[in-house]
Amino acid sequence: MPLNSNLKGPLAKNSDRGISLPFVFLVGNHSSGKSSFINYVLGRNVQTAGVAPTDDCFTVIAPGPKDVDQDGPALVGDPDIGFEGLRQFGPTLIHHAQLKVREGVRNTNFMMVDSPGMIDSPVSSGGMSAVHSTSGSNNMDRGYDFQGVVRWMAERADVVLLMFDPDKPGTTGETLNILLHSLGGMDHKLLIVLNKADQFKKIHDFARAYGSLCWNLSKVIPRKDLPRIYTMCLPVAKNEDGSDSSSSSSGDISTTEALDKRALADLHATRDDVLAEVMKAPKRRIDNVITNLHDSVHLLLMHAVVAEDVRSRYSKRLWENRLQEASSILLGTAMTGLGIYFSVPAEFTGGIVAATVLGVGGMSWFNSSKLKDVEEQLLSVEELSASFQRTHPQEVNDADEYYASVWQRISNPLRMSLTRTGLADFPSVSKGELNELQRILDEEIPKLRRMASPSHHGSNKEA
């Protein structure tokens, strides 16, 4: 982090300070069953569930010795829980966040974070065109950068659930925007869930909804193979008289009439799979911390290597200019000295001095002007890309997609850092610092992986 700060690097401030407990983050359409699923996991009715949007807050639910509710400023101001970074999104977001501490819940060693249900407002409607829009005009529809907050939460979460329901299977533009811009690169911890699947009365209704979801996801996941979609339902709630509640089913027939026992058992089995993944959050925390370290070191190392290449090329041109100016001054001084030594007329000696001053001044102005052009050229997108290719020739030749993705992530922030600081003032990077980053990748991270991974044939626990 000190090196990252010195180099105006890509790692966010305090990114080395994690959340106090592992946590599961839920995001999705309104009425997709996020709150109901949270209550199911906790074993308590903590969140209000309903068909219409019921909550516009990011709610952190943590285990504790007694029930306590705190508002957003208290959550963000708590020095121990780890959500101070939300301050960057402004007071509107802070006042749309809350903390709920609950006793007697099943998640005794991890937290759950609920998010506002996503629904397209008249301002942001536009279907798929809104998804592919590059403007950030829709990000502030809620009064804060919703996409940015979701990204911040998802990066720190250990499990992320993206939930859909049968009524809106991927047709909400804001949901697809979030998947495209906020959850990209998080496939390793992202679970896509089609919830309330017990509401389908006919198999072709399910097929149409599932197909619609796959079709819409394919627009923002540019791969032939879509990730697994978990189709599940929650247990039917019981009324006080012991009868089944209709909150989980729709229409005038019961779930058991709409689905045979085998189909219902399959939905329950999938729900158990999702629950098992959620309960793995503490174990996933270890893997995610190591993965985050690996990712952070790669980002900072590439930032440092490319920045040093650009800075050194600029510095070389700068010193060439200074050498020219110094040589001109030295030549003028030598000629002046010779004129004095050989008693050359004062007019001639004075002319040499004047010519030297004018020549060096003109050369300095010309070199300064050209140096600005050189700096502008070095900071162009094309030249920065050339620097990346020059400093990573093997990876470019191998068409290494991981390094290409890292470069895509840091190229714009790197250009901004170099432009804002200026190449003349940008700090240099020593070989020792670069070697230390490489040593972490080559030695420390593999060692941590071996410590965290289970024993298997071929493993080297002693390394």
C-alpha positions as CSV (number, residue, x, y, z in Angstrom):
1,M,0.0,0.0,0.0
2,P,2.8,2.5,0.6
3,L,4.2,1.8,-2.9
4,N,0.7,2.0,-4.3
5,S,0.3,5.4,-2.7
6,N,3.7,6.6,-3.9
7,L,3.0,5.6,-7.5
8,K,-0.7,6.8,-7.5
9,G,-1.5,3.2,-8.1
10,P,-4.7,1.4,-9.0
11,L,-5.5,0.0,-5.6
12,A,-8.3,1.9,-3.7
13,K,-7.5,3.6,-0.5
14,N,-7.7,1.3,2.5
15,S,-8.3,-1.7,0.2
16,D,-6.0,-3.7,2.4
17,R,-8.5,-3.3,5.3
18,G,-11.2,-5.9,4.9
19,I,-14.7,-6.2,6.4
20,S,-14.6,-7.6,9.9
21,L,-16.6,-10.7,9.1
22,P,-17.2,-12.7,5.9
23,F,-20.4,-11.7,4.2
24,V,-22.9,-12.7,1.6
25,F,-24.2,-10.0,-0.7
26,L,-27.7,-10.2,-2.4
27,V,-28.7,-8.2,-5.4
28,G,-31.5,-8.5,-7.9
29,N,-34.9,-7.4,-9.1
30,H,-37.5,-6.3,-6.6
31,S,-39.8,-9.1,-5.5
32,S,-37.1,-11.7,-6.5
33,G,-37.2,-13.1,-2.9
34,K,-34.0,-11.6,-1.5
35,S,-35.5,-10.7,1.8
36,S,-37.3,-14.0,2.1
37,F,-34.1,-15.9,1.4
38,I,-32.3,-13.9,4.0
39,N,-35.0,-14.7,6.6
40,Y,-34.7,-18.4,5.6
41,V,-31.0,-18.4,6.0
42,L,-31.1,-16.6,9.3
43,G,-34.0,-18.6,10.7
44,R,-35.7,-15.4,11.8
45,N,-37.9,-12.8,10.1
46,V,-35.5,-9.9,10.0
47,Q,-36.3,-8.4,6.6
48,T,-39.7,-7.3,5.4
49,A,-40.8,-9.3,2.4
50,G,-43.4,-8.4,-0.2
51,V,-44.4,-8.3,-3.8
52,A,-43.9,-4.5,-4.1
53,P,-40.5,-2.8,-3.3
54,T,-40.3,-2.8,0.5
55,D,-36.9,-1.4,1.3
56,D,-34.6,1.2,-0.4
57,C,-31.6,0.6,1.9
58,F,-28.4,-1.4,1.8
59,T,-28.9,-3.5,5.0
60,V,-26.1,-5.2,6.8
61,I,-27.3,-8.0,9.0
62,A,-24.7,-9.2,11.6
63,P,-24.9,-11.8,14.4
64,G,-24.6,-10.4,17.9
65,P,-25.6,-10.9,21.5
66,K,-28.8,-8.9,21.3
67,D,-31.0,-7.2,18.8
68,V,-29.8,-3.7,17.8
69,D,-30.6,-1.4,14.9
70,Q,-28.3,1.3,13.7
71,D,-28.6,3.9,10.9
72,G,-26.1,4.5,8.1
73,P,-23.9,7.1,9.8
74,A,-23.4,4.7,12.7
75,L,-22.6,1.9,10.3
76,V,-20.1,3.9,8.3
77,G,-18.6,5.4,11.4
78,D,-18.0,2.1,13.2
79,P,-14.2,1.7,13.2
80,D,-14.4,-2.1,13.5
81,I,-17.0,-3.4,11.1
82,G,-15.2,-2.2,8.0
83,F,-17.8,-0.2,5.9
84,E,-16.0,3.1,6.3
85,G,-15.3,3.1,2.5
86,L,-18.9,3.8,1.8
87,R,-18.3,7.4,2.6
88,Q,-16.9,8.0,-0.9
89,F,-20.5,7.6,-2.3
90,G,-21.8,10.6,-0.4
91,P,-24.4,11.4,2.2
92,T,-27.4,10.1,0.2
93,L,-26.0,6.6,0.2
94,I,-25.0,6.8,3.9
95,H,-28.6,7.7,4.8
96,H,-29.8,4.7,2.7
97,A,-27.8,2.2,4.6
98,Q,-28.4,0.5,8.0
99,L,-27.1,-2.1,10.3
100,K,-29.2,-4.8,12.0
101,V,-27.5,-6.9,14.7
102,R,-29.6,-10.0,15.6
103,E,-29.2,-12.7,18.2
104,G,-30.2,-16.3,17.7
105,V,-29.5,-16.4,13.9
106,R,-28.0,-19.3,12.1
107,N,-25.2,-17.3,10.5
108,T,-23.1,-16.9,13.6
109,N,-19.8,-16.4,11.8
110,F,-20.8,-14.3,8.7
111,M,-23.0,-11.4,7.8
112,M,-25.6,-10.9,5.1
113,V,-26.1,-7.7,3.1
114,D,-29.4,-7.0,1.4
115,S,-29.7,-4.4,-1.4
116,P,-32.6,-2.3,-2.8
117,G,-34.6,-4.2,-5.3
118,M,-33.8,-3.1,-8.9
119,I,-36.6,-1.6,-11.0
120,D,-36.4,0.6,-14.1
121,S,-37.5,4.1,-13.5
122,P,-39.0,6.2,-16.3
123,V,-35.7,8.1,-16.6
124,S,-33.6,4.9,-17.0
125,S,-36.0,2.8,-19.0
126,G,-34.8,1.8,-22.5
127,G,-34.3,-2.0,-22.4
128,M,-31.1,-3.3,-23.8
129,S,-30.1,0.1,-25.2
130,A,-29.7,1.3,-21.6
131,V,-27.5,-1.7,-20.8
132,H,-25.0,-0.9,-23.6
133,S,-25.1,2.9,-23.0
134,T,-21.6,4.2,-22.1
135,S,-22.9,7.3,-20.4
136,G,-23.1,7.5,-16.6
137,S,-26.3,9.6,-16.6
138,N,-28.4,6.8,-15.2
139,N,-26.1,6.0,-12.3
140,M,-27.5,8.8,-10.1
141,D,-31.2,8.0,-10.4
142,R,-31.2,7.0,-6.7
143,G,-29.2,10.1,-5.7
144,Y,-26.0,8.1,-5.5
145,D,-23.8,5.9,-7.7
146,F,-25.8,2.6,-7.3
147,Q,-23.6,0.7,-9.7
148,G,-20.5,1.9,-7.8
149,V,-21.9,0.8,-4.5
150,V,-22.8,-2.6,-5.8
151,R,-19.3,-3.0,-7.2
152,W,-17.8,-1.9,-3.9
153,M,-19.9,-4.4,-2.0
154,A,-19.4,-7.3,-4.5
155,E,-15.6,-6.9,-4.5
156,R,-15.5,-7.4,-0.7
157,A,-18.2,-10.0,-0.5
158,D,-17.4,-13.7,-0.2
159,V,-20.5,-14.9,-2.0
160,V,-22.7,-12.8,-4.3
161,L,-26.3,-13.9,-5.2
162,L,-27.9,-12.3,-8.2
163,M,-31.6,-13.1,-8.0
164,F,-34.4,-13.1,-10.5
165,D,-38.1,-14.0,-10.3
166,P,-40.5,-15.5,-12.9
167,D,-42.2,-12.1,-13.5
168,K,-39.0,-10.4,-14.6
169,P,-36.5,-13.0,-15.8
170,G,-33.7,-10.7,-16.7
171,T,-35.8,-8.1,-18.5
172,T,-35.0,-5.3,-16.0
173,G,-32.3,-3.1,-17.7
174,E,-30.8,-2.0,-14.4
175,T,-30.2,-5.6,-13.3
176,L,-28.4,-6.3,-16.6
177,N,-26.4,-3.1,-16.2
178,I,-25.3,-4.2,-12.8
179,L,-24.3,-7.6,-14.2
180,L,-22.3,-6.0,-17.0
181,H,-20.7,-3.1,-15.1
182,S,-20.6,-4.0,-11.4
183,L,-20.3,-7.8,-11.3
184,G,-17.8,-8.3,-14.1
185,G,-14.8,-10.5,-13.2
186,M,-16.5,-12.0,-10.2
187,D,-17.7,-15.3,-11.7
188,H,-15.8,-17.3,-9.1
189,K,-18.2,-16.1,-6.3
190,L,-21.3,-15.2,-8.3
191,L,-24.4,-17.4,-8.1
192,I,-27.3,-16.6,-10.5
193,V,-30.6,-17.7,-9.0
194,L,-34.1,-17.9,-10.6
195,N,-36.2,-17.9,-7.5
196,K,-39.9,-18.7,-6.9
197,A,-39.8,-21.4,-9.5
198,D,-42.7,-23.2,-7.7
199,Q,-45.0,-20.5,-9.1
200,F,-45.0,-22.0,-12.6
201,K,-48.2,-23.9,-13.3
202,K,-47.2,-25.3,-16.6
203,I,-43.9,-26.6,-17.9
204,H,-43.9,-24.3,-20.9
205,D,-44.3,-21.3,-18.6
206,F,-41.1,-22.3,-16.9
207,A,-39.4,-22.9,-20.3
208,R,-40.3,-19.5,-21.5
209,A,-39.1,-17.7,-18.3
210,Y,-35.9,-19.7,-18.2
211,G,-35.3,-19.1,-21.9
212,S,-35.9,-15.4,-21.5
213,L,-33.5,-15.2,-18.7
214,C,-30.8,-17.1,-20.7
215,W,-31.4,-14.9,-23.7
216,N,-31.0,-11.6,-21.7
217,L,-28.0,-12.9,-19.8
218,S,-26.3,-13.8,-23.1
219,K,-26.5,-10.1,-24.1
220,V,-24.2,-9.1,-21.2
221,I,-22.2,-12.3,-20.8
222,P,-20.3,-12.6,-24.1
223,R,-19.6,-16.3,-23.9
224,K,-21.0,-19.4,-25.5
225,D,-21.3,-21.1,-22.1
226,L,-23.6,-19.3,-19.7
227,P,-22.9,-19.9,-16.0
228,R,-25.2,-22.2,-14.1
229,I,-28.6,-20.8,-13.2
230,Y,-29.9,-22.1,-9.9
231,T,-33.7,-22.6,-10.1
232,M,-35.2,-22.9,-6.7
233,C,-38.0,-22.0,-4.3
234,L,-38.3,-21.4,-0.6
235,P,-40.5,-23.5,1.7
236,V,-44.1,-22.4,1.8
237,A,-44.7,-20.4,5.0
238,K,-47.2,-21.6,7.5
239,N,-50.1,-19.5,8.8
240,E,-50.9,-19.5,12.4
241,D,-53.6,-22.1,11.9
242,G,-51.0,-24.4,10.3
243,S,-52.2,-24.0,6.7
244,D,-49.9,-23.1,3.8
245,S,-49.5,-19.4,3.1
246,S,-50.2,-18.3,-0.4
247,S,-47.3,-16.0,-0.5
248,S,-45.1,-18.5,-2.2
249,S,-47.7,-19.6,-4.8
250,S,-50.0,-17.7,-7.2
251,G,-53.3,-18.5,-8.7
252,D,-56.1,-20.7,-7.4
253,I,-54.2,-23.9,-7.2
254,S,-51.6,-25.0,-4.7
255,T,-47.9,-25.6,-5.4
256,T,-48.3,-29.3,-5.0
257,E,-51.0,-29.2,-7.7
258,A,-48.8,-27.1,-10.0
259,L,-45.7,-29.2,-9.6
260,D,-45.3,-32.9,-9.1
261,K,-43.3,-34.1,-6.2
262,R,-40.2,-34.9,-8.3
263,A,-40.1,-31.3,-9.7
264,L,-40.6,-29.8,-6.3
265,A,-37.9,-32.0,-4.8
266,D,-35.5,-30.9,-7.5
267,L,-36.2,-27.2,-6.6
268,H,-35.6,-27.9,-2.9
269,A,-32.4,-29.8,-3.7
270,T,-31.2,-26.7,-5.7
271,R,-32.1,-24.5,-2.8
272,D,-30.0,-26.7,-0.5
273,D,-27.1,-26.3,-3.0
274,V,-27.4,-22.5,-2.8
275,L,-27.7,-22.6,1.0
276,A,-24.6,-24.7,1.2
277,E,-22.7,-22.2,-0.9
278,V,-23.9,-19.4,1.4
279,M,-22.8,-21.3,4.4
280,K,-19.3,-21.6,2.9
281,A,-18.8,-17.9,3.2
282,P,-16.2,-18.1,6.0
283,K,-14.2,-20.7,4.1
284,R,-14.5,-18.6,0.9
285,R,-13.1,-15.6,2.8
286,I,-9.7,-17.3,3.0
287,D,-9.7,-18.1,-0.7
288,N,-11.0,-14.6,-1.6
289,V,-8.4,-12.8,0.5
290,I,-5.6,-14.7,-1.3
291,T,-7.2,-14.1,-4.6
292,N,-7.5,-10.4,-3.8
293,L,-3.8,-10.3,-2.9
294,H,-2.9,-12.0,-6.1
295,D,-5.0,-9.6,-8.1
296,S,-3.8,-6.5,-6.3
297,V,-0.1,-7.4,-6.7
298,H,-0.6,-8.0,-10.5
299,L,-2.4,-4.7,-10.8
300,L,0.3,-2.8,-9.0
301,L,3.2,-4.6,-10.6
302,M,1.9,-3.9,-14.1
303,H,1.1,-0.3,-13.2
304,A,4.7,0.1,-11.8
305,V,6.4,-1.5,-14.8
306,V,4.6,0.4,-17.5
307,A,4.8,3.7,-15.6
308,E,8.5,3.2,-15.1
309,D,9.0,2.5,-18.8
310,V,7.1,5.7,-19.8
311,R,8.9,7.8,-17.1
312,S,12.3,6.5,-18.1
313,R,11.7,7.3,-21.8
314,Y,10.7,10.8,-20.8
315,S,13.6,11.2,-18.4
316,K,16.0,10.1,-21.2
317,R,14.7,12.8,-23.5
318,L,14.8,15.3,-20.7
319,W,18.5,14.5,-19.9
320,E,19.4,14.7,-23.6
321,N,18.0,18.2,-23.7
322,R,19.8,19.2,-20.5
323,L,23.1,17.7,-21.9
324,Q,22.6,19.8,-25.1
325,E,22.1,23.0,-23.0
326,A,25.0,22.2,-20.7
327,S,27.2,21.5,-23.7
328,S,26.3,24.8,-25.3
329,I,27.0,26.7,-22.0
330,L,30.3,24.9,-21.6
331,L,31.3,25.7,-25.2
332,G,30.4,29.3,-24.8
333,T,32.2,29.5,-21.5
334,A,35.3,27.9,-23.0
335,M,35.3,30.3,-26.0
336,T,34.9,33.3,-23.7
337,G,37.8,32.0,-21.5
338,L,40.0,31.6,-24.6
339,G,39.1,35.1,-25.8
340,I,40.1,36.5,-22.5
341,Y,43.3,34.4,-22.4
342,F,44.4,35.5,-25.8
343,S,43.3,39.2,-25.2
344,V,40.7,39.1,-27.9
345,P,38.9,42.4,-28.2
346,A,36.1,42.8,-25.6
347,E,33.5,43.3,-28.3
348,F,34.2,39.8,-29.7
349,T,34.2,38.2,-26.2
350,G,31.0,40.0,-25.4
351,G,29.4,38.8,-28.6
352,I,30.3,35.2,-27.6
353,V,28.7,35.7,-24.2
354,A,25.5,37.2,-25.8
355,A,25.3,34.5,-28.4
356,T,25.7,31.8,-25.8
357,V,23.0,33.3,-23.6
358,L,20.6,33.8,-26.6
359,G,21.5,30.4,-28.0
360,V,21.0,28.5,-24.7
361,G,17.8,30.4,-24.0
362,G,16.4,29.6,-27.4
363,M,17.4,26.0,-27.2
364,S,15.9,25.7,-23.7
365,W,12.6,27.2,-25.0
366,F,12.6,24.9,-28.0
367,N,13.5,21.8,-26.0
368,S,10.8,22.7,-23.4
369,S,8.2,23.0,-26.2
370,K,9.3,19.7,-27.8
371,L,9.3,18.0,-24.4
372,K,5.7,18.9,-23.9
373,D,4.9,17.3,-27.2
374,V,6.9,14.2,-26.2
375,E,5.0,14.0,-22.9
376,E,1.7,14.3,-24.7
377,Q,2.7,11.6,-27.2
378,L,4.0,9.2,-24.4
379,L,0.7,9.6,-22.6
380,S,-1.4,8.9,-25.6
381,V,-3.5,5.7,-25.6
382,E,-1.4,4.3,-28.5
383,E,2.0,4.9,-26.8
384,L,0.8,3.5,-23.4
385,S,-0.4,0.4,-25.3
386,A,3.0,0.2,-27.0
387,S,4.7,0.4,-23.6
388,F,2.6,-2.4,-22.3
389,Q,3.6,-4.6,-25.3
390,R,7.2,-3.6,-24.9
391,T,7.3,-4.5,-21.1
392,H,5.3,-7.7,-21.4
393,P,6.5,-9.2,-24.7
394,Q,6.1,-12.8,-23.6
395,E,2.5,-12.4,-22.4
396,V,1.6,-10.5,-25.6
397,N,3.1,-13.2,-27.8
398,D,1.3,-15.9,-25.8
399,A,-2.0,-14.0,-26.1
400,D,-2.4,-14.2,-22.3
401,E,-5.9,-13.1,-21.7
402,Y,-5.4,-12.6,-18.0
403,Y,-2.6,-10.0,-18.5
404,A,-4.8,-8.4,-21.3
405,S,-7.7,-8.1,-18.8
406,V,-5.3,-6.6,-16.1
407,W,-4.1,-4.1,-18.7
408,Q,-7.6,-3.2,-19.6
409,R,-8.4,-2.5,-16.0
410,I,-5.4,-0.3,-15.2
411,S,-4.7,1.5,-18.6
412,N,-7.1,4.4,-18.0
413,P,-6.3,4.9,-14.3
414,L,-2.6,4.7,-15.1
415,R,-2.9,7.4,-17.8
416,M,-4.8,9.6,-15.4
417,S,-2.2,9.2,-12.7
418,L,0.7,10.0,-15.1
419,T,-1.2,13.0,-16.6
420,R,-2.2,14.4,-13.3
421,T,1.3,14.1,-11.7
422,G,3.3,14.9,-14.8
423,L,6.1,12.7,-16.1
424,A,8.8,15.1,-14.8
425,D,7.5,14.7,-11.2
426,F,6.4,11.1,-11.3
427,P,8.5,9.0,-8.9
428,S,10.8,6.2,-10.2
429,V,10.5,2.6,-9.2
430,S,13.5,0.7,-8.1
431,K,14.4,-2.8,-9.3
432,G,14.2,-4.0,-5.7
433,E,10.6,-2.9,-5.4
434,L,9.7,-4.6,-8.6
435,N,11.5,-7.8,-7.5
436,E,9.7,-7.7,-4.2
437,L,6.3,-7.6,-5.9
438,Q,7.4,-10.5,-8.2
439,R,8.6,-12.5,-5.2
440,I,5.2,-12.2,-3.6
441,L,3.6,-13.6,-6.7
442,D,6.2,-16.4,-7.1
443,E,6.7,-17.4,-3.5
444,E,4.3,-15.9,-0.9
445,I,1.0,-16.5,-2.7
446,P,1.7,-20.1,-3.7
447,K,2.7,-20.7,-0.1
448,L,-0.7,-19.2,1.1
449,R,-2.6,-21.3,-1.4
450,R,-1.0,-24.5,-0.1
451,M,-1.8,-23.6,3.4
452,A,-5.5,-22.9,2.5
453,S,-6.0,-25.8,0.1
454,P,-7.0,-29.4,1.3
455,S,-4.4,-32.1,0.9
456,H,-4.6,-34.0,-2.3
457,H,-2.4,-36.2,-4.5
458,G,0.6,-34.2,-5.7
459,S,0.2,-31.4,-3.1
460,N,3.3,-30.1,-1.4
461,K,2.3,-29.0,2.1
462,E,5.9,-28.8,3.2
463,A,6.8,-26.1,0.6
